[in-house]
Amino acid sequence: MKIQSYLPLTESTFFILLSLATESKHGYAIMKEVEMLSETRIQLSTGTLYGAIKRLLDREWIVRTEQETEGRERKFYALTDLGRKILNAETARLRELVEIAQPRLAEDRST
């Protein structure tokens, strides 16, 4: 299946994948990173986050790993190669939209 067929992503899915672009994270860290990256526009509830994580796991865009932190096993999540390709494709799609819009918005329409 072509990567473009998965696009566009919802804003919350985009930010969840983006939060995992640099390293694997556990659920709470994903929630905080999404909030920070979106400048508090997106504040995921636990139910919303874990519903999204389940969908991303089912689609194989992320994988679950176990890591020990603070003396206990925690579920961490990481991007798969497919997830990274989709994130890159969505970023390129958004960039193209901005490149199309900017000249239009810069035009002086008052004349």
Backbone as a ProteinNet text record, in pm:
[ID]
protein_1_A
[PRIMARY]
MKIQSYLPLTESTFFILLSLATESKHGYAIMKEVEMLSETRIQLSTGTLYGAIKRLLDREWIVRTEQETEGRERKFYALTDLGRKILNAETARLRELVEIAQPRLAEDRST
[TERTIARY]
83.3	0	88	46.6	124.6	112.2	223	226	120.6	103	7.3	-135.5	-166.1	-301.9	-335	-234.4	-256	-278.4	-257.3	-262.7	-397.6	-439.4	-374.2	-394	-303.7	-314.4	-396.9	-462.2	-524.3	-412.1	-444.1	-342.7	-288.2	-375.6	-327.5	-238.1	-273.4	-188	-53	-54	71.6	160.9	104.9	186.7	228.8	148.4	190.4	310.8	301.8	415.6	537.8	515.7	626.4	693.3	614.4	672.4	766	746.2	830.1	943.6	957.4	1057.6	1201	1225.1	1362.9	1397.9	1296.8	1323.4	1192.8	1202.1	1082.4	1039.3	908.4	854.1	740.2	712.9	594.4	477.2	357.2	236	232.2	266	261	358.3	476.3	574.8	523.9	453	393.5	290.8	204.4	102.8	167.3	270.6	338	409.4	472.6	543.8	445.7	331.9	230	180.5	155.3	110	214	340.7	447.6	465.6	471.2	492.5	378.1	256.4	139.6	113.1	203.1	188.4	54.6	21.4	-97	-229.1	-224.3	-347.3	-407.6	-321.7	-368.9	-331.8	-433.6	-415.2	-492.3	-418.4	-480.2	-521.7	-643.1	-682.2	-617.4	-612.8	-553.7	-627.7	-760	-839.7	-814.4	-806.4	-780.1	-641.4	-542.8	-405.7	-398.4	-451.8	-436.2	-522.1	-632.5	-708.1	-626.1	-558.5	-472.1	-353.4	-293.8	-180.9	-224.1	-342.3	-391.1	-403.7	-461.5	-474.1	-337.1	-244.1	-110.3	-36.9	-57.3	1.4	-60.8	-194.1	-262.7	-217.5	-190.2	-145.9	3.5	72.6	217.7	296.5	245.5	317.3	408.1	373.6	456.3	464.8	562.6	576.3	588.6	549.8	562.1	689	759.2	877.6	864.6	931.6	931.6	1065.4	1061.3	1183.6	1163.7	1271.7	1262.8	1299.5	1208.6	1235	1185.6	1262	1225.3	1193.4	1268.7	1254.9	1135.7	1067.1	952.9	949.4	888.3	872.5	763.6	792.4	693.1	683.5	564.8	544.7	591.3	684.9	734.2	689.9	684.5	641.8	746.5	768.2	867.9	811.1	857.3	817.5	873.9	796.7	848.5	899.3	963.5	1006.1	885.7	774.7	653.8	601.3	598.8	553.8	638	769.1	859	834.2	812.7	783.9	655	554	426.2	442.7	515.6	541.3	616.3	717.6	792.5	704.3	618.2	528.8	428	375.6	280.3	349	471.4	546.9	572.2	606.8	628	496.9	386	255.9	219.3	240.7	210.9	301.4	428.6	523.2	477.1	432.6	383.9	262.8	173.4	56.2	97.1	191.3	238.5	305.5	385.3	453.2	353.4	241	136.9	65.2	37.3	-42	34.7	162.2	236.4	235.6	262.9	259.9	121.2	17.7	-119.3	-148.9	-106.4	-132.6	-48.9	65.1	153	108.1	20.6	-25	-101.5	-80.3	-152.8	-287	-390.4	-523.1	-601	-535.8	-606.5	-615.4	-544.2	-548.3	-652.1
-118.2	0	124.8	225.6	349	429.3	489.6	570.8	681.9	743.6	854	811.5	684	638.5	651.6	665.2	680.9	827.1	917.8	1061.7	1119.2	1228.6	1306.6	1242.3	1273.5	1227.4	1326.6	1278.1	1371.2	1443.1	1557.6	1634.3	1556.4	1488.6	1414.1	1297.6	1227.4	1117.8	1171.7	1283.6	1345.2	1373.4	1434.9	1470.9	1349.7	1245.7	1122.9	1062.1	1050.3	997	1087.6	1218	1312.8	1301.3	1276	1262.7	1142.6	1044.6	924.3	929.5	1041.8	1052.1	1044.3	1088.2	1091.5	974.9	920.7	809	744.1	621.6	554.4	621.1	613.4	677.2	592.1	610.1	549	644.8	597.1	672.2	811.5	825	956.8	1053.7	1004.8	1090.7	1133.1	1044.4	1079.9	1191.5	1177.2	1279.2	1414.9	1419.4	1545.5	1603.8	1518.5	1564.5	1620.6	1554	1603.4	1740.2	1754	1882.7	1991.8	1959.9	2057.3	2090.5	1989.6	2012	2091.4	2068.1	2136.6	2270.2	2308.4	2433.1	2435.5	2324.7	2297.5	2293	2299.6	2286.1	2147.5	2047.8	1909.9	1859.5	1827.4	1769.2	1637.5	1530.7	1398.8	1344.1	1291.6	1217	1079	1011.7	877.2	785.2	790.4	704	732.4	859.8	898.4	851.8	873.9	833.2	682.5	603.8	459.2	400.9	467.6	428.4	451.6	566.6	597.7	501.6	473.3	379.8	242.3	196.9	67.3	67.1	173.2	182.4	185.1	260.6	268.9	135.5	62.1	-72	-166	-161	-247.6	-219.3	-93.3	-54.5	-77.5	-113.8	-137.8	-11.2	103	229.9	250	182.2	182.7	40.1	16.6	-112.3	-85.6	-186.8	-176.8	-248.3	-187.8	-249.5	-238.5	-322.1	-316.2	-259.7	-164.7	-109	-92.2	-107.7	-87	56.5	124.1	259.6	268.1	335.3	354.5	221.2	117	-12.7	-95.9	-56.4	-136.7	-139.3	-246.4	-259.9	-165.5	-92.4	-3.5	-32.5	-7	-22.3	105.4	88.8	199.3	175.5	280.9	272.6	340.1	283.7	336.4	332.4	424.2	425	304.3	248.5	147.6	220.4	148.1	209.1	264.4	189.8	235.7	362.9	367.1	485.9	607.1	588.4	699.8	746.3	653.4	691.2	771.8	730.4	801.5	940.5	951.2	1081.5	1172.7	1120.2	1200.1	1242.7	1152.3	1184.7	1292.2	1284.6	1385.8	1520.4	1519.9	1644.2	1706.6	1625.9	1676.7	1729.8	1661.5	1706	1842.6	1857.4	1984.7	2096.6	2064	2162.4	2210.1	2117.1	2153.7	2246.3	2218.2	2304.2	2446.1	2455.9	2587.2	2660.1	2588.5	2650.8	2701.2	2632.9	2678.6	2800.6	2798.5	2903.6	3034.3	3028	3149.1	3255.3	3221.9	3326.9	3389.6	3309.2	3360.8	3458.8	3422	3505.9	3634.2	3628.2	3745	3846.4	3802.9	3893	4010.2	4127.3	4245.3	4248.4	4218.6	4210.2	4342.6	4445.5	4572.2	4656.9	4620.2	4702.1	4655.7
0	0	0	-73.8	-82.3	46.6	86	207.9	201.5	84.3	68.9	104.5	93.9	123.5	273.1	357.9	501.1	540.9	447.4	476.4	436.8	494.5	599.3	736.4	827	964.5	1044.8	1148.5	1241.7	1316.1	1369.5	1441.2	1560.4	1633.8	1750.5	1708.6	1600.9	1552.3	1508.2	1436.8	1393.4	1513.8	1617.6	1733.3	1814.9	1819.7	1889.4	1816.9	1685.2	1608.8	1622.7	1615.7	1628.7	1765.5	1868.1	2002.2	2012.3	1924.4	1926	1824.5	1755.1	1648.3	1699.9	1822.8	1872.7	1962.9	2033.3	2124.6	2166.2	2218.3	2268.4	2398.7	2425.6	2545.7	2601.3	2729.5	2790.8	2772.9	2800.7	2773	2832.1	2959.9	3023.6	2956.9	2920.8	2852.9	2715.6	2646.4	2516.9	2537.5	2638.6	2666.2	2689.7	2770.8	2803.2	2681.6	2602.7	2482.6	2379.7	2361.1	2268.2	2313	2441.5	2495.5	2470.1	2492.1	2471.9	2324	2238.5	2095.5	2032.6	2079.8	2024	2093.1	2180.7	2257.4	2330.4	2394.1	2475.9	2397.8	2265	2185.4	2201.5	2214.5	2227.9	2366.8	2443	2575.8	2576.4	2556.5	2543.8	2678.8	2686.1	2806.1	2796.8	2907.3	2908.6	2812.5	2813.9	2725.5	2579.1	2544.3	2405	2362.5	2448.9	2415.4	2393.7	2486.5	2474	2362.4	2327.5	2208.5	2083.2	2077.2	1962.7	1957.7	2072.5	2076.7	2025.6	2065.6	2017.1	1864.7	1808	1661.6	1594.5	1650.7	1591.9	1601.5	1711.3	1723.6	1620.7	1606.2	1510.1	1367.1	1335.6	1201.1	1180.7	1290.6	1289.2	1259	1304.9	1292.8	1413.3	1524.7	1644.9	1697.5	1784.8	1853.7	2002.7	2081.2	2226.9	2270	2360.4	2419.7	2570.7	2641.7	2787.7	2832.4	2922.5	2979.2	3128.6	3202.1	3346.3	3377.1	3446.1	3494.1	3637	3718	3858.6	3926.6	3889.2	3953	3909.9	3803.5	3757.7	3605.7	3553.9	3409.2	3361.1	3254.7	3195.8	3047.8	2992.6	2849.2	2780.8	2690.6	2609.7	2465.8	2388.7	2249.7	2162.8	2043.7	1950.6	1809.5	1726.1	1585.2	1513.1	1423.6	1331.1	1206.7	1117.7	991.1	915.1	916.1	849.4	914.7	1046.6	1118.2	1085.3	1076.2	1042.4	899	806.9	667.5	658.9	733.7	733.2	793.6	903.5	965.1	869	801.1	702.7	585.9	539.5	427.6	467.7	588.1	634.9	651.6	701.8	715.9	579.4	480.2	343.7	285.9	311.5	261.9	321	450.8	516.5	464.6	442.9	389.3	251.3	167.1	33.5	42.4	135.4	152.5	192.1	283.3	325.9	209.8	130.6	16.4	-88	-103	-195.3	-137.4	-9.2	54.1	72.1	105.7	139	29.3	-96.7	-199.6	-213.1	-200.3	-209.6	-97.4	20.6	136.1	133.8	64.6	57.8	-48.6	-138.5	-243.9	-182.5	-240.2	-195.9	-267.3	-198	-256.7	-243.4	-190.3	-168.1	-293.4	-399.8	-522.4	-618.2
[MASK]
+++++++++++++++++++++++++++++++++++++++++++++++++++++++++++++++++++++++++++++++++++++++++++++++++++++++++++++++

